[in-house]
Amino acid sequence: MTRPANLHELVDEVSVSVEGFKAFLNRKTGGVVTATEDDLREAEMLDPDAVYTDEVRQTAVNIEYDDDDVYLELPDDREVDEYGMMEEFILTLSDSKQREELELAIRGKGAFRRFKDKAAEFGVEKEWYAFRDRSQLEVVREWCERHGIPYTE
């Protein structure tokens, strides 16, 4: 039986994704577990039937040898696409000067920092974060629906 996942908890997990870490939804519990890519690689060489006292190692083994499809990897930063969200947010602004300056800010290296600085300068920072939060929630909702995961808000 699949327990419903909490969309806001899933958004929290995907919004703090860190390189080298992966987050997985446990379909049975509706909870989220994380593992490093190194732990998952190491788990490939471990006995799947053994019981490990190290919780991190046991979690990695459970994920790696998951024949029952209990664990489902959460969307990563490519799927969430915060850069695309910034582009979409800019289009919602009615002030053409703000749009132009924010469009320039997101070009090249350091785009995220420049965008956030400009958004603060223009006084649209709260609007940006609300837009981003709604967009992330929609990405996670669509992900749940695509994978047949029941969810609550």
ABEGO torsion letter per residue (X at the ends): XBBBBBAAAAAAAAAABBBGBBBBBBAAAGBBBBBBAAAAAAAAABBAABBBABAAAAAAAAAAABAAGABBBBBBAAAAGAAAAAAAAAAABABAAAAAAAAAAABEBGAAAAAAAAAAAAGAAAAAAAAAAAAAAAAAAAAAAAAGBBBBX
